[in-house]
């Protein structure tokens, strides 16, 4: 992203944090997890497929990252929030 913006990585990270209120990697992780959460709720896709779409090579690494982000496993999230509206994510 820094190269695309024509900035050094440190300058880009500083500017990004100022504008967005968080570091670039935190923002990207949050965005990926929100997309995965949405897929968990609105699709019947297998966890492996959702993990791959979110950019993870294994279900285990995705599940660990998702649990850190959401505070629960993907399966529990799907089970407990399955009737939630799309805007709540």
PyMOL Python script that loads the backbone (N, CA, C, O; Angstrom):
from pymol import cmd

cmd.read_pdbstr("""\
ATOM      1  N   UNK A   1       0.821  -1.183   0.000  1.00  0.00           N
ATOM      2  CA  UNK A   1       0.000   0.000   0.000  1.00  0.00           C
ATOM      3  C   UNK A   1       0.872   1.256   0.000  1.00  0.00           C
ATOM      4  O   UNK A   1       0.547   2.250  -0.649  1.00  0.00           O
ATOM      5  N   UNK A   2       1.983   1.197   0.737  1.00  0.00           N
ATOM      6  CA  UNK A   2       2.848   2.369   0.813  1.00  0.00           C
ATOM      7  C   UNK A   2       3.408   2.714  -0.563  1.00  0.00           C
ATOM      8  O   UNK A   2       3.449   3.886  -0.939  1.00  0.00           O
ATOM      9  N   UNK A   3       3.839   1.706  -1.312  1.00  0.00           N
ATOM     10  CA  UNK A   3       4.385   1.953  -2.649  1.00  0.00           C
ATOM     11  C   UNK A   3       3.332   2.558  -3.568  1.00  0.00           C
ATOM     12  O   UNK A   3       3.627   3.468  -4.343  1.00  0.00           O
ATOM     13  N   UNK A   4       2.117   2.057  -3.483  1.00  0.00           N
ATOM     14  CA  UNK A   4       1.017   2.586  -4.290  1.00  0.00           C
ATOM     15  C   UNK A   4       0.760   4.051  -3.937  1.00  0.00           C
ATOM     16  O   UNK A   4       0.444   4.861  -4.809  1.00  0.00           O
ATOM     17  N   UNK A   5       0.896   4.380  -2.665  1.00  0.00           N
ATOM     18  CA  UNK A   5       0.686   5.758  -2.213  1.00  0.00           C
ATOM     19  C   UNK A   5       1.914   6.636  -2.463  1.00  0.00           C
ATOM     20  O   UNK A   5       1.865   7.849  -2.259  1.00  0.00           O
ATOM     21  N   UNK A   6       3.013   6.023  -2.905  1.00  0.00           N
ATOM     22  CA  UNK A   6       4.231   6.785  -3.176  1.00  0.00           C
ATOM     23  C   UNK A   6       4.898   7.287  -1.911  1.00  0.00           C
ATOM     24  O   UNK A   6       5.492   8.365  -1.907  1.00  0.00           O
ATOM     25  N   UNK A   7       4.806   6.511  -0.830  1.00  0.00           N
ATOM     26  CA  UNK A   7       5.383   6.908   0.446  1.00  0.00           C
ATOM     27  C   UNK A   7       6.245   5.785   0.996  1.00  0.00           C
ATOM     28  O   UNK A   7       6.141   4.637   0.565  1.00  0.00           O
ATOM     29  N   UNK A   8       7.098   6.130   1.952  1.00  0.00           N
ATOM     30  CA  UNK A   8       7.838   5.094   2.665  1.00  0.00           C
ATOM     31  C   UNK A   8       6.838   4.339   3.540  1.00  0.00           C
ATOM     32  O   UNK A   8       5.752   4.838   3.833  1.00  0.00           O
ATOM     33  N   UNK A   9       7.217   3.142   3.946  1.00  0.00           N
ATOM     34  CA  UNK A   9       6.314   2.355   4.787  1.00  0.00           C
ATOM     35  C   UNK A   9       6.024   3.061   6.104  1.00  0.00           C
ATOM     36  O   UNK A   9       4.886   3.067   6.573  1.00  0.00           O
ATOM     37  N   UNK A  10       7.045   3.649   6.696  1.00  0.00           N
ATOM     38  CA  UNK A  10       6.830   4.305   7.987  1.00  0.00           C
ATOM     39  C   UNK A  10       5.958   5.550   7.838  1.00  0.00           C
ATOM     40  O   UNK A  10       5.092   5.796   8.678  1.00  0.00           O
ATOM     41  N   UNK A  11       6.168   6.328   6.798  1.00  0.00           N
ATOM     42  CA  UNK A  11       5.342   7.521   6.566  1.00  0.00           C
ATOM     43  C   UNK A  11       3.894   7.115   6.274  1.00  0.00           C
ATOM     44  O   UNK A  11       2.952   7.723   6.782  1.00  0.00           O
ATOM     45  N   UNK A  12       3.737   6.088   5.455  1.00  0.00           N
ATOM     46  CA  UNK A  12       2.393   5.619   5.138  1.00  0.00           C
ATOM     47  C   UNK A  12       1.681   5.144   6.401  1.00  0.00           C
ATOM     48  O   UNK A  12       0.527   5.503   6.635  1.00  0.00           O
ATOM     49  N   UNK A  13       2.363   4.337   7.215  1.00  0.00           N
ATOM     50  CA  UNK A  13       1.761   3.821   8.446  1.00  0.00           C
ATOM     51  C   UNK A  13       1.362   4.959   9.378  1.00  0.00           C
ATOM     52  O   UNK A  13       0.294   4.925   9.989  1.00  0.00           O
ATOM     53  N   UNK A  14       2.225   5.969   9.483  1.00  0.00           N
ATOM     54  CA  UNK A  14       1.927   7.126  10.329  1.00  0.00           C
ATOM     55  C   UNK A  14       0.701   7.882   9.815  1.00  0.00           C
ATOM     56  O   UNK A  14      -0.192   8.228  10.588  1.00  0.00           O
ATOM     57  N   UNK A  15       0.666   8.134   8.518  1.00  0.00           N
ATOM     58  CA  UNK A  15      -0.459   8.849   7.921  1.00  0.00           C
ATOM     59  C   UNK A  15      -1.747   8.021   8.046  1.00  0.00           C
ATOM     60  O   UNK A  15      -2.801   8.554   8.394  1.00  0.00           O
ATOM     61  N   UNK A  16      -1.654   6.740   7.764  1.00  0.00           N
ATOM     62  CA  UNK A  16      -2.815   5.858   7.854  1.00  0.00           C
ATOM     63  C   UNK A  16      -3.385   5.878   9.265  1.00  0.00           C
ATOM     64  O   UNK A  16      -4.596   5.999   9.451  1.00  0.00           O
ATOM     65  N   UNK A  17      -2.515   5.759  10.251  1.00  0.00           N
ATOM     66  CA  UNK A  17      -2.957   5.753  11.651  1.00  0.00           C
ATOM     67  C   UNK A  17      -3.643   7.075  12.010  1.00  0.00           C
ATOM     68  O   UNK A  17      -4.646   7.081  12.724  1.00  0.00           O
ATOM     69  N   UNK A  18      -3.113   8.169  11.524  1.00  0.00           N
ATOM     70  CA  UNK A  18      -3.702   9.482  11.793  1.00  0.00           C
ATOM     71  C   UNK A  18      -5.103   9.585  11.194  1.00  0.00           C
ATOM     72  O   UNK A  18      -6.033  10.068  11.841  1.00  0.00           O
ATOM     73  N   UNK A  19      -5.241   9.130   9.965  1.00  0.00           N
ATOM     74  CA  UNK A  19      -6.520   9.241   9.262  1.00  0.00           C
ATOM     75  C   UNK A  19      -7.529   8.203   9.747  1.00  0.00           C
ATOM     76  O   UNK A  19      -8.690   8.534   9.988  1.00  0.00           O
ATOM     77  N   UNK A  20      -7.098   6.963   9.891  1.00  0.00           N
ATOM     78  CA  UNK A  20      -8.016   5.871  10.196  1.00  0.00           C
ATOM     79  C   UNK A  20      -8.114   5.528  11.690  1.00  0.00           C
ATOM     80  O   UNK A  20      -9.046   4.840  12.104  1.00  0.00           O
ATOM     81  N   UNK A  21      -7.173   5.995  12.485  1.00  0.00           N
ATOM     82  CA  UNK A  21      -7.210   5.721  13.916  1.00  0.00           C
ATOM     83  C   UNK A  21      -6.664   4.364  14.310  1.00  0.00           C
ATOM     84  O   UNK A  21      -6.817   3.937  15.455  1.00  0.00           O
ATOM     85  N   UNK A  22      -6.027   3.681  13.366  1.00  0.00           N
ATOM     86  CA  UNK A  22      -5.439   2.377  13.633  1.00  0.00           C
ATOM     87  C   UNK A  22      -4.365   2.089  12.596  1.00  0.00           C
ATOM     88  O   UNK A  22      -4.384   2.672  11.512  1.00  0.00           O
ATOM     89  N   UNK A  23      -3.427   1.201  12.909  1.00  0.00           N
ATOM     90  CA  UNK A  23      -2.392   0.841  11.939  1.00  0.00           C
ATOM     91  C   UNK A  23      -2.986   0.098  10.735  1.00  0.00           C
ATOM     92  O   UNK A  23      -4.059  -0.496  10.843  1.00  0.00           O
ATOM     93  N   UNK A  24      -2.298   0.129   9.600  1.00  0.00           N
ATOM     94  CA  UNK A  24      -2.813  -0.527   8.395  1.00  0.00           C
ATOM     95  C   UNK A  24      -3.140  -2.013   8.583  1.00  0.00           C
ATOM     96  O   UNK A  24      -4.188  -2.472   8.129  1.00  0.00           O
ATOM     97  N   UNK A  25      -2.264  -2.763   9.241  1.00  0.00           N
ATOM     98  CA  UNK A  25      -2.528  -4.196   9.411  1.00  0.00           C
ATOM     99  C   UNK A  25      -3.740  -4.458  10.293  1.00  0.00           C
ATOM    100  O   UNK A  25      -4.482  -5.411  10.059  1.00  0.00           O
ATOM    101  N   UNK A  26      -3.944  -3.633  11.292  1.00  0.00           N
ATOM    102  CA  UNK A  26      -5.135  -3.774  12.128  1.00  0.00           C
ATOM    103  C   UNK A  26      -6.389  -3.537  11.299  1.00  0.00           C
ATOM    104  O   UNK A  26      -7.371  -4.270  11.416  1.00  0.00           O
ATOM    105  N   UNK A  27      -6.346  -2.510  10.463  1.00  0.00           N
ATOM    106  CA  UNK A  27      -7.486  -2.203   9.592  1.00  0.00           C
ATOM    107  C   UNK A  27      -7.758  -3.362   8.631  1.00  0.00           C
ATOM    108  O   UNK A  27      -8.906  -3.778   8.473  1.00  0.00           O
ATOM    109  N   UNK A  28      -6.722  -3.878   7.996  1.00  0.00           N
ATOM    110  CA  UNK A  28      -6.893  -4.962   7.027  1.00  0.00           C
ATOM    111  C   UNK A  28      -7.433  -6.214   7.711  1.00  0.00           C
ATOM    112  O   UNK A  28      -8.326  -6.876   7.183  1.00  0.00           O
ATOM    113  N   UNK A  29      -6.896  -6.537   8.879  1.00  0.00           N
ATOM    114  CA  UNK A  29      -7.388  -7.706   9.617  1.00  0.00           C
ATOM    115  C   UNK A  29      -8.850  -7.529   9.982  1.00  0.00           C
ATOM    116  O   UNK A  29      -9.644  -8.457   9.829  1.00  0.00           O
ATOM    117  N   UNK A  30      -9.213  -6.356  10.460  1.00  0.00           N
ATOM    118  CA  UNK A  30     -10.606  -6.093  10.823  1.00  0.00           C
ATOM    119  C   UNK A  30     -11.514  -6.224   9.601  1.00  0.00           C
ATOM    120  O   UNK A  30     -12.589  -6.818   9.687  1.00  0.00           O
ATOM    121  N   UNK A  31     -11.092  -5.681   8.486  1.00  0.00           N
ATOM    122  CA  UNK A  31     -11.887  -5.756   7.258  1.00  0.00           C
ATOM    123  C   UNK A  31     -12.079  -7.212   6.829  1.00  0.00           C
ATOM    124  O   UNK A  31     -13.187  -7.624   6.483  1.00  0.00           O
ATOM    125  N   UNK A  32     -10.982  -7.993   6.853  1.00  0.00           N
ATOM    126  CA  UNK A  32     -11.067  -9.402   6.473  1.00  0.00           C
ATOM    127  C   UNK A  32     -12.000 -10.175   7.396  1.00  0.00           C
ATOM    128  O   UNK A  32     -12.790 -10.997   6.931  1.00  0.00           O
ATOM    129  N   UNK A  33     -11.916  -9.920   8.700  1.00  0.00           N
ATOM    130  CA  UNK A  33     -12.762 -10.623   9.659  1.00  0.00           C
ATOM    131  C   UNK A  33     -14.229 -10.219   9.499  1.00  0.00           C
ATOM    132  O   UNK A  33     -15.115 -11.063   9.632  1.00  0.00           O
ATOM    133  N   UNK A  34     -14.494  -8.948   9.215  1.00  0.00           N
ATOM    134  CA  UNK A  34     -15.876  -8.525   8.975  1.00  0.00           C
ATOM    135  C   UNK A  34     -16.459  -9.219   7.744  1.00  0.00           C
ATOM    136  O   UNK A  34     -17.619  -9.631   7.746  1.00  0.00           O
ATOM    137  N   UNK A  35     -15.653  -9.343   6.704  1.00  0.00           N
ATOM    138  CA  UNK A  35     -16.112 -10.050   5.507  1.00  0.00           C
ATOM    139  C   UNK A  35     -16.384 -11.521   5.832  1.00  0.00           C
ATOM    140  O   UNK A  35     -17.395 -12.078   5.405  1.00  0.00           O
ATOM    141  N   UNK A  36     -15.482 -12.141   6.584  1.00  0.00           N
ATOM    142  CA  UNK A  36     -15.662 -13.542   6.970  1.00  0.00           C
ATOM    143  C   UNK A  36     -16.898 -13.703   7.852  1.00  0.00           C
ATOM    144  O   UNK A  36     -17.664 -14.650   7.673  1.00  0.00           O
ATOM    145  N   UNK A  37     -17.098 -12.793   8.797  1.00  0.00           N
ATOM    146  CA  UNK A  37     -18.268 -12.858   9.683  1.00  0.00           C
ATOM    147  C   UNK A  37     -19.546 -12.767   8.863  1.00  0.00           C
ATOM    148  O   UNK A  37     -20.503 -13.501   9.107  1.00  0.00           O
ATOM    149  N   UNK A  38     -19.556 -11.882   7.910  1.00  0.00           N
ATOM    150  CA  UNK A  38     -20.738 -11.738   7.042  1.00  0.00           C
ATOM    151  C   UNK A  38     -21.011 -13.042   6.289  1.00  0.00           C
ATOM    152  O   UNK A  38     -22.156 -13.482   6.182  1.00  0.00           O
ATOM    153  N   UNK A  39     -19.950 -13.646   5.775  1.00  0.00           N
ATOM    154  CA  UNK A  39     -20.120 -14.923   5.055  1.00  0.00           C
ATOM    155  C   UNK A  39     -20.611 -16.026   6.001  1.00  0.00           C
ATOM    156  O   UNK A  39     -21.427 -16.862   5.612  1.00  0.00           O
ATOM    157  N   UNK A  40     -20.115 -16.025   7.231  1.00  0.00           N
ATOM    158  CA  UNK A  40     -20.577 -17.023   8.192  1.00  0.00           C
ATOM    159  C   UNK A  40     -22.080 -16.912   8.426  1.00  0.00           C
ATOM    160  O   UNK A  40     -22.767 -17.919   8.595  1.00  0.00           O
ATOM    161  N   UNK A  41     -22.579 -15.690   8.433  1.00  0.00           N
ATOM    162  CA  UNK A  41     -23.987 -15.472   8.745  1.00  0.00           C
ATOM    163  C   UNK A  41     -24.919 -15.632   7.552  1.00  0.00           C
ATOM    164  O   UNK A  41     -26.057 -16.074   7.713  1.00  0.00           O
ATOM    165  N   UNK A  42     -24.458 -15.282   6.369  1.00  0.00           N
ATOM    166  CA  UNK A  42     -25.383 -15.270   5.231  1.00  0.00           C
ATOM    167  C   UNK A  42     -25.184 -16.416   4.248  1.00  0.00           C
ATOM    168  O   UNK A  42     -25.945 -16.550   3.290  1.00  0.00           O
ATOM    169  N   UNK A  43     -24.171 -17.237   4.475  1.00  0.00           N
ATOM    170  CA  UNK A  43     -23.961 -18.347   3.546  1.00  0.00           C
ATOM    171  C   UNK A  43     -23.848 -19.647   4.314  1.00  0.00           C
ATOM    172  O   UNK A  43     -23.590 -19.658   5.517  1.00  0.00           O
ATOM    173  N   UNK A  44     -24.038 -20.704   3.621  1.00  0.00           N
ATOM    174  CA  UNK A  44     -23.859 -22.022   4.206  1.00  0.00           C
ATOM    175  C   UNK A  44     -22.496 -22.588   3.868  1.00  0.00           C
ATOM    176  O   UNK A  44     -22.267 -23.791   3.995  1.00  0.00           O
ATOM    177  N   UNK A  45     -21.585 -21.719   3.435  1.00  0.00           N
ATOM    178  CA  UNK A  45     -20.249 -22.162   3.025  1.00  0.00           C
ATOM    179  C   UNK A  45     -19.510 -22.826   4.173  1.00  0.00           C
ATOM    180  O   UNK A  45     -19.673 -22.471   5.341  1.00  0.00           O
ATOM    181  N   UNK A  46     -18.700 -23.791   3.807  1.00  0.00           N
ATOM    182  CA  UNK A  46     -17.877 -24.479   4.795  1.00  0.00           C
ATOM    183  C   UNK A  46     -16.822 -23.523   5.333  1.00  0.00           C
ATOM    184  O   UNK A  46     -16.407 -22.587   4.649  1.00  0.00           O
ATOM    185  N   UNK A  47     -16.401 -23.768   6.551  1.00  0.00           N
ATOM    186  CA  UNK A  47     -15.412 -22.924   7.200  1.00  0.00           C
ATOM    187  C   UNK A  47     -14.117 -22.849   6.384  1.00  0.00           C
ATOM    188  O   UNK A  47     -13.498 -21.788   6.305  1.00  0.00           O
ATOM    189  N   UNK A  48     -13.713 -23.946   5.789  1.00  0.00           N
ATOM    190  CA  UNK A  48     -12.484 -23.953   4.985  1.00  0.00           C
ATOM    191  C   UNK A  48     -12.586 -22.969   3.823  1.00  0.00           C
ATOM    192  O   UNK A  48     -11.616 -22.280   3.505  1.00  0.00           O
ATOM    193  N   UNK A  49     -13.740 -22.902   3.196  1.00  0.00           N
ATOM    194  CA  UNK A  49     -13.942 -21.973   2.082  1.00  0.00           C
ATOM    195  C   UNK A  49     -13.904 -20.527   2.559  1.00  0.00           C
ATOM    196  O   UNK A  49     -13.304 -19.671   1.909  1.00  0.00           O
ATOM    197  N   UNK A  50     -14.535 -20.259   3.676  1.00  0.00           N
ATOM    198  CA  UNK A  50     -14.550 -18.904   4.233  1.00  0.00           C
ATOM    199  C   UNK A  50     -13.135 -18.498   4.645  1.00  0.00           C
ATOM    200  O   UNK A  50     -12.716 -17.364   4.413  1.00  0.00           O
ATOM    201  N   UNK A  51     -12.407 -19.424   5.254  1.00  0.00           N
ATOM    202  CA  UNK A  51     -11.024 -19.150   5.652  1.00  0.00           C
ATOM    203  C   UNK A  51     -10.177 -18.801   4.435  1.00  0.00           C
ATOM    204  O   UNK A  51      -9.399 -17.848   4.468  1.00  0.00           O
ATOM    205  N   UNK A  52     -10.326 -19.565   3.376  1.00  0.00           N
ATOM    206  CA  UNK A  52      -9.556 -19.314   2.151  1.00  0.00           C
ATOM    207  C   UNK A  52      -9.919 -17.958   1.543  1.00  0.00           C
ATOM    208  O   UNK A  52      -9.033 -17.210   1.130  1.00  0.00           O
ATOM    209  N   UNK A  53     -11.196 -17.641   1.486  1.00  0.00           N
ATOM    210  CA  UNK A  53     -11.626 -16.347   0.955  1.00  0.00           C
ATOM    211  C   UNK A  53     -11.101 -15.181   1.795  1.00  0.00           C
ATOM    212  O   UNK A  53     -10.877 -14.087   1.277  1.00  0.00           O
ATOM    213  N   UNK A  54     -10.910 -15.419   3.083  1.00  0.00           N
ATOM    214  CA  UNK A  54     -10.389 -14.384   3.971  1.00  0.00           C
ATOM    215  C   UNK A  54      -8.865 -14.295   3.913  1.00  0.00           C
ATOM    216  O   UNK A  54      -8.261 -13.435   4.554  1.00  0.00           O
ATOM    217  N   UNK A  55      -8.248 -15.194   3.136  1.00  0.00           N
ATOM    218  CA  UNK A  55      -6.800 -15.136   2.959  1.00  0.00           C
ATOM    219  C   UNK A  55      -5.997 -16.022   3.885  1.00  0.00           C
ATOM    220  O   UNK A  55      -4.787 -15.838   4.016  1.00  0.00           O
ATOM    221  N   UNK A  56      -6.641 -16.975   4.528  1.00  0.00           N
ATOM    222  CA  UNK A  56      -5.946 -17.884   5.441  1.00  0.00           C
ATOM    223  C   UNK A  56      -5.725 -19.221   4.756  1.00  0.00           C
ATOM    224  O   UNK A  56      -6.575 -19.686   3.996  1.00  0.00           O
ATOM    225  N   UNK A  57      -4.589 -19.833   5.026  1.00  0.00           N
ATOM    226  CA  UNK A  57      -4.242 -21.106   4.389  1.00  0.00           C
ATOM    227  C   UNK A  57      -4.824 -22.318   5.094  1.00  0.00           C
ATOM    228  O   UNK A  57      -4.897 -23.405   4.521  1.00  0.00           O
ATOM    229  N   UNK A  58      -5.241 -22.126   6.345  1.00  0.00           N
ATOM    230  CA  UNK A  58      -5.813 -23.253   7.077  1.00  0.00           C
ATOM    231  C   UNK A  58      -6.988 -22.797   7.924  1.00  0.00           C
ATOM    232  O   UNK A  58      -7.084 -21.636   8.323  1.00  0.00           O
ATOM    233  N   UNK A  59      -7.871 -23.739   8.183  1.00  0.00           N
ATOM    234  CA  UNK A  59      -9.001 -23.457   9.076  1.00  0.00           C
ATOM    235  C   UNK A  59      -8.505 -23.091  10.469  1.00  0.00           C
ATOM    236  O   UNK A  59      -9.055 -22.210  11.129  1.00  0.00           O
ATOM    237  N   UNK A  60      -7.458 -23.782  10.902  1.00  0.00           N
ATOM    238  CA  UNK A  60      -6.942 -23.553  12.254  1.00  0.00           C
ATOM    239  C   UNK A  60      -6.428 -22.125  12.429  1.00  0.00           C
ATOM    240  O   UNK A  60      -6.736 -21.474  13.427  1.00  0.00           O
ATOM    241  N   UNK A  61      -5.651 -21.638  11.470  1.00  0.00           N
ATOM    242  CA  UNK A  61      -5.129 -20.273  11.602  1.00  0.00           C
ATOM    243  C   UNK A  61      -6.256 -19.248  11.500  1.00  0.00           C
ATOM    244  O   UNK A  61      -6.247 -18.238  12.204  1.00  0.00           O
ATOM    245  N   UNK A  62      -7.220 -19.508  10.627  1.00  0.00           N
ATOM    246  CA  UNK A  62      -8.370 -18.611  10.522  1.00  0.00           C
ATOM    247  C   UNK A  62      -9.173 -18.621  11.822  1.00  0.00           C
ATOM    248  O   UNK A  62      -9.538 -17.563  12.335  1.00  0.00           O
ATOM    249  N   UNK A  63      -9.447 -19.805  12.350  1.00  0.00           N
ATOM    250  CA  UNK A  63     -10.236 -19.918  13.582  1.00  0.00           C
ATOM    251  C   UNK A  63      -9.571 -19.190  14.735  1.00  0.00           C
ATOM    252  O   UNK A  63     -10.240 -18.521  15.522  1.00  0.00           O
ATOM    253  N   UNK A  64      -8.254 -19.320  14.836  1.00  0.00           N
ATOM    254  CA  UNK A  64      -7.518 -18.643  15.904  1.00  0.00           C
ATOM    255  C   UNK A  64      -7.621 -17.130  15.746  1.00  0.00           C
ATOM    256  O   UNK A  64      -7.874 -16.423  16.722  1.00  0.00           O
ATOM    257  N   UNK A  65      -7.429 -16.628  14.532  1.00  0.00           N
ATOM    258  CA  UNK A  65      -7.530 -15.181  14.288  1.00  0.00           C
ATOM    259  C   UNK A  65      -8.952 -14.686  14.493  1.00  0.00           C
ATOM    260  O   UNK A  65      -9.165 -13.609  15.049  1.00  0.00           O
ATOM    261  N   UNK A  66      -9.921 -15.464  14.048  1.00  0.00           N
ATOM    262  CA  UNK A  66     -11.324 -15.063  14.201  1.00  0.00           C
ATOM    263  C   UNK A  66     -11.703 -15.008  15.673  1.00  0.00           C
ATOM    264  O   UNK A  66     -12.379 -14.077  16.112  1.00  0.00           O
ATOM    265  N   UNK A  67     -11.264 -16.007  16.434  1.00  0.00           N
ATOM    266  CA  UNK A  67     -11.589 -16.030  17.872  1.00  0.00           C
ATOM    267  C   UNK A  67     -10.968 -14.828  18.579  1.00  0.00           C
ATOM    268  O   UNK A  67     -11.589 -14.239  19.463  1.00  0.00           O
ATOM    269  N   UNK A  68      -9.764 -14.469  18.197  1.00  0.00           N
ATOM    270  CA  UNK A  68      -9.124 -13.289  18.788  1.00  0.00           C
ATOM    271  C   UNK A  68      -9.919 -12.028  18.436  1.00  0.00           C
ATOM    272  O   UNK A  68     -10.083 -11.144  19.276  1.00  0.00           O
ATOM    273  N   UNK A  69     -10.408 -11.945  17.211  1.00  0.00           N
ATOM    274  CA  UNK A  69     -11.158 -10.776  16.746  1.00  0.00           C
ATOM    275  C   UNK A  69     -12.569 -10.709  17.334  1.00  0.00           C
ATOM    276  O   UNK A  69     -12.997  -9.655  17.802  1.00  0.00           O
ATOM    277  N   UNK A  70     -13.292 -11.837  17.309  1.00  0.00           N
ATOM    278  CA  UNK A  70     -14.708 -11.850  17.695  1.00  0.00           C
ATOM    279  C   UNK A  70     -14.958 -12.270  19.140  1.00  0.00           C
ATOM    280  O   UNK A  70     -16.037 -12.029  19.681  1.00  0.00           O
ATOM    281  N   UNK A  71     -13.973 -12.892  19.759  1.00  0.00           N
ATOM    282  CA  UNK A  71     -14.170 -13.366  21.125  1.00  0.00           C
ATOM    283  C   UNK A  71     -14.845 -14.718  21.212  1.00  0.00           C
ATOM    284  O   UNK A  71     -15.167 -15.185  22.304  1.00  0.00           O
ATOM    285  N   UNK A  72     -15.063 -15.351  20.071  1.00  0.00           N
ATOM    286  CA  UNK A  72     -15.635 -16.700  20.040  1.00  0.00           C
ATOM    287  C   UNK A  72     -15.217 -17.384  18.744  1.00  0.00           C
ATOM    288  O   UNK A  72     -14.737 -16.736  17.814  1.00  0.00           O
ATOM    289  N   UNK A  73     -15.403 -18.681  18.696  1.00  0.00           N
ATOM    290  CA  UNK A  73     -15.045 -19.428  17.494  1.00  0.00           C
ATOM    291  C   UNK A  73     -15.995 -19.084  16.346  1.00  0.00           C
ATOM    292  O   UNK A  73     -17.104 -18.604  16.580  1.00  0.00           O
ATOM    293  N   UNK A  74     -15.562 -19.328  15.108  1.00  0.00           N
ATOM    294  CA  UNK A  74     -16.455 -19.097  13.977  1.00  0.00           C
ATOM    295  C   UNK A  74     -17.754 -19.902  14.077  1.00  0.00           C
ATOM    296  O   UNK A  74     -18.825 -19.396  13.744  1.00  0.00           O
ATOM    297  N   UNK A  75     -17.659 -21.149  14.532  1.00  0.00           N
ATOM    298  CA  UNK A  75     -18.861 -21.986  14.658  1.00  0.00           C
ATOM    299  C   UNK A  75     -19.833 -21.395  15.679  1.00  0.00           C
ATOM    300  O   UNK A  75     -21.039 -21.345  15.434  1.00  0.00           O
ATOM    301  N   UNK A  76     -19.320 -20.957  16.802  1.00  0.00           N
ATOM    302  CA  UNK A  76     -20.185 -20.354  17.823  1.00  0.00           C
ATOM    303  C   UNK A  76     -20.785 -19.036  17.309  1.00  0.00           C
ATOM    304  O   UNK A  76     -21.962 -18.754  17.533  1.00  0.00           O
ATOM    305  N   UNK A  77     -19.971 -18.246  16.629  1.00  0.00           N
ATOM    306  CA  UNK A  77     -20.451 -16.992  16.053  1.00  0.00           C
ATOM    307  C   UNK A  77     -21.611 -17.261  15.104  1.00  0.00           C
ATOM    308  O   UNK A  77     -22.643 -16.592  15.169  1.00  0.00           O
ATOM    309  N   UNK A  78     -21.438 -18.239  14.227  1.00  0.00           N
ATOM    310  CA  UNK A  78     -22.492 -18.584  13.263  1.00  0.00           C
ATOM    311  C   UNK A  78     -23.741 -19.070  13.982  1.00  0.00           C
ATOM    312  O   UNK A  78     -24.852 -18.665  13.642  1.00  0.00           O
ATOM    313  N   UNK A  79     -23.567 -19.925  14.959  1.00  0.00           N
ATOM    314  CA  UNK A  79     -24.689 -20.494  15.688  1.00  0.00           C
ATOM    315  C   UNK A  79     -25.456 -19.432  16.487  1.00  0.00           C
ATOM    316  O   UNK A  79     -26.687 -19.401  16.464  1.00  0.00           O
ATOM    317  N   UNK A  80     -24.726 -18.569  17.189  1.00  0.00           N
ATOM    318  CA  UNK A  80     -25.371 -17.597  18.072  1.00  0.00           C
ATOM    319  C   UNK A  80     -25.849 -16.336  17.367  1.00  0.00           C
ATOM    320  O   UNK A  80     -26.769 -15.676  17.849  1.00  0.00           O
ATOM    321  N   UNK A  81     -25.247 -15.992  16.244  1.00  0.00           N
ATOM    322  CA  UNK A  81     -25.604 -14.747  15.574  1.00  0.00           C
ATOM    323  C   UNK A  81     -26.234 -14.991  14.217  1.00  0.00           C
ATOM    324  O   UNK A  81     -26.420 -14.054  13.441  1.00  0.00           O
ATOM    325  N   UNK A  82     -26.556 -16.210  13.932  1.00  0.00           N
ATOM    326  CA  UNK A  82     -27.097 -16.573  12.620  1.00  0.00           C
ATOM    327  C   UNK A  82     -28.305 -15.785  12.182  1.00  0.00           C
ATOM    328  O   UNK A  82     -28.548 -15.659  10.982  1.00  0.00           O
ATOM    329  N   UNK A  83     -29.069 -15.252  13.107  1.00  0.00           N
ATOM    330  CA  UNK A  83     -30.263 -14.497  12.742  1.00  0.00           C
ATOM    331  C   UNK A  83     -30.008 -12.989  12.780  1.00  0.00           C
ATOM    332  O   UNK A  83     -30.934 -12.203  12.576  1.00  0.00           O
ATOM    333  N   UNK A  84     -28.747 -12.570  13.042  1.00  0.00           N
ATOM    334  CA  UNK A  84     -28.422 -11.150  13.134  1.00  0.00           C
ATOM    335  C   UNK A  84     -28.534 -10.489  11.751  1.00  0.00           C
ATOM    336  O   UNK A  84     -28.374 -11.139  10.718  1.00  0.00           O
ATOM    337  N   UNK A  85     -28.806  -9.208  11.765  1.00  0.00           N
ATOM    338  CA  UNK A  85     -28.888  -8.475  10.499  1.00  0.00           C
ATOM    339  C   UNK A  85     -27.491  -8.183   9.977  1.00  0.00           C
ATOM    340  O   UNK A  85     -26.523  -8.197  10.738  1.00  0.00           O
ATOM    341  N   UNK A  86     -27.386  -7.920   8.695  1.00  0.00           N
ATOM    342  CA  UNK A  86     -26.118  -7.635   8.045  1.00  0.00           C
ATOM    343  C   UNK A  86     -25.483  -6.371   8.600  1.00  0.00           C
ATOM    344  O   UNK A  86     -24.256  -6.270   8.607  1.00  0.00           O
ATOM    345  N   UNK A  87     -26.262  -5.406   9.063  1.00  0.00           N
ATOM    346  CA  UNK A  87     -25.718  -4.153   9.554  1.00  0.00           C
ATOM    347  C   UNK A  87     -25.022  -4.295  10.905  1.00  0.00           C
ATOM    348  O   UNK A  87     -24.271  -3.404  11.302  1.00  0.00           O
ATOM    349  N   UNK A  88     -25.252  -5.383  11.610  1.00  0.00           N
ATOM    350  CA  UNK A  88     -24.678  -5.521  12.946  1.00  0.00           C
ATOM    351  C   UNK A  88     -23.223  -5.954  12.919  1.00  0.00           C
ATOM    352  O   UNK A  88     -22.597  -6.048  13.974  1.00  0.00           O
ATOM    353  N   UNK A  89     -22.679  -6.215  11.768  1.00  0.00           N
ATOM    354  CA  UNK A  89     -21.287  -6.667  11.668  1.00  0.00           C
ATOM    355  C   UNK A  89     -20.401  -5.499  11.337  1.00  0.00           C
ATOM    356  O   UNK A  89     -19.188  -5.661  11.207  1.00  0.00           O
TER     357      UNK A  89
END
""", "prot")
cmd.dss("prot")
cmd.show_as("cartoon", "prot")
cmd.util.cbc("prot")
cmd.orient("prot")
